[in-house]
Amino acid sequence: MKIKKPQIYTQILIGLIAGVIFGLLFPVHGDEIGIAYKEGTSINRKYLYGWQKASIEVDGSVQAQFEPGNNNKFIKSYELFKEKKNVRILFIFKDGKTEAYSNVVRILKPASLPVHLKPVGILFIRLLNFIAIPLVIASLFVGAASLGNIRRIARIGTKTLVYFLSTTAIAIAIGILLANTIKPGERLSVESKQKLMQEFAIDVAKIEEKAAQSSVVDFFVNIVPTNPFNALASGDMLSIVFLAVFLGLIAALIEQEKAKIVIKFFDSFTEIMIRAVGIVMLLAPYAVFVLIAAIISEFGFGILQTLIWYVITVIAGLCFHMLIIYPLYLKIFSKMPIHRFFKGIRPAQLVAFSTSSSAATLPVNMECCEKNLGVPRGITSFVLPLGATINMDGTALYQGVATVFIAQIYGQGLGIAGQLTILLTATLASIGTAPVPGVGIIMLVIVLRSVNVPEEGIALIIGVDRLLDMCRTVSNITGDAVGSVIIASSEKVLDFEDTIHHKDLN
């Protein structure tokens, strides 16, 4: 009797659950630290266990002291002192023994077994990103060129933008409403606040430096690249989207006889990239396993105990938006059964959760929408790449909650005007957020500045940003998929009936 092979989303789900268990079995302990130090002409590495206190000394004077569990601050603080002369690190162990090290090149995070396996997951993400940019260029060009006349292009483009802006605004409103109702900022103790501020102060300085180079006006100006090849080389997704859509629209305006050769080339190229996705996805269950295991092993669940109400507020908002708002949109604007939709995009959601990248998930999302939901290539190739770049509902909701949360901690009241400012600024900031992990927190600085909330408050939430980044990416790509279904339905080209017996990502 032939045993039926599990579908890819089942394999990924198994990998995710197994990864959580594996990460919990091999945690990184707070009293473990690694150092790389020069000894003569060679560089040695050593991992220390069971230390009770560590000090950074310059010319015999203690500059900073650390206890187990503050490894992140320890590592970043040493970067500030290592260039000075006569720097050494003194470790005091539980049995009273001491060890001192000079000429330390860098301090290393302890690497558990799951962390050692992480390169497999990184390879998977790199492969998806490798596919994503060529796929965005080819699919958006074909999508814009095949939409036909300018009137149809304008109609579909307008529908898409209205959908994106409306869901983003609703997401932010949900986040602000929940933050005002649950009041997570008022539930954080003074001791926890001080510890978090000290732990992540250096990270905040780097984020503020990056945010200082960004502004809403610059974002709109920089969409148009001065050098398209430089935009391609640097992976500037907004500029790449502009380039592909602009050239596709031009192709739709010229004689079809002259344009069809180029369109056919990019259409074939899109097929190649889609096929590549199927091959790369064979690695997905293993990649998800090691990525989740490494995250759980390295960060654990300890930080959640401190920021539990903030995490609950964000996740509750994301769940409400994804399980109530999106189904309402599907119910009102399409005939797609809700259960059919969520079953069809499950592989993309699992990949989004494990990679935290809308760009890396884009090829999988396109595959799911076309094969499982019956959205034609002409719609997915236009709506999904555009959505992966400018439609960030989950990120927008998180920015709304985070801004109110930090304001509550500082006892700063936000009136109606302030909350409307958050709504507007977070909408624009979410559009300018690159579809890669961790960028949302940089754009959060812009939102905080708009309502004069202290930027250093970001230190309070950095510890759980990775977890929430995973969750909000799921919401981001789900919103893109809903948009493609609605647009296809409005154009009367949605045909999900033919996909009912189709295997997901076979």
C-alpha angles and dihedrals in degrees: 000000000000114000114223112240114236116254117255095255090054090051091049092049090051089049091051094051092044089049092055091051093045092049091051091050092054107036126172106243122222094232093059121093136159130217133193112203138171119247110178107312096335132080116226129197124211133174118212124206133192098018117158103195137008129197133194109215130191116192089345093305119119110239100174139000129206139190128206112285094040095085093128092057091041093055095046094043092055089058087066094055107032095089092058122094124257095018119161138166120225120201122197115198130207092256091055094257117139133206126188127197129192130187091036109178095193144334116246132212111239111258118220123194093269090051090052089054093049095096088074089061092043089053089053092051091047091051092051091047089047089057096039102070097046088044093051092050096046098040096044092048092050092042094053094041094048097048087086123216124025091251092061092044090052091048095051092041091051093048091049095050093045090052093048095048095044096051091044092052091047091049092053091046090052091050094049092046093051093045090052091047101044094033095204092177092063091053096060114099122233090241092054091047093053093047093050092046091053094043097053103026093112092050089054092054090056093047092050090050091054093043091052087067092056133075135160092245092050089049093060093043094048093053087085107068120218088206115029092193091056089051089053093047094049095043094238097173098192092053091045090052091049091049094049095044093044094051091043091054091049089050089054090055100052126073110296092225089063096040100045095077092057093041091050090050093052091043090055090045089054089053090053091051092047089051089050089056090058091053095045090048089066085075093049101094092051093043093050089049095055096039094053092041091053093049093048092044094049101039104020120185098286095102089054091066090062098043099029096127093049091049091047091051094051096043092045089053093048092049092048092049093046099041100035111022099041094047089049090054090048092047094049101038105030143026094233111132109239095228090048091053097050093044090051097053097039094106091052091049092052092049090047091052094051098042101035087213127116089192094054090046094048097089091050092046091052090050092051095047094048101040102029104030102032097238108154121242092246091064100038092048090057105033102038101050088045091048093048087058106039108013107082107153095157092049092048092051091049091050090052093051093043094051094051091042093054091044090053092051091054091045090242113151118218114206127199091279092051093049092048087052089054089050093053098039095044090051091054093041092052089054089054094047113113114234094244132099120283100007094108091072091056091054088049088071089064091052092049091050091052091065098031095247112156109266093211087071087082086081087072094064106031091092093067098031094102093055093046091045088060092050097045092048088060089055091046096055093040089057090051091052092049089051093053091050093048094047091047090048093049089052090048093237099111111118109172094150091079091054098054094096094037117113114241109255092339 
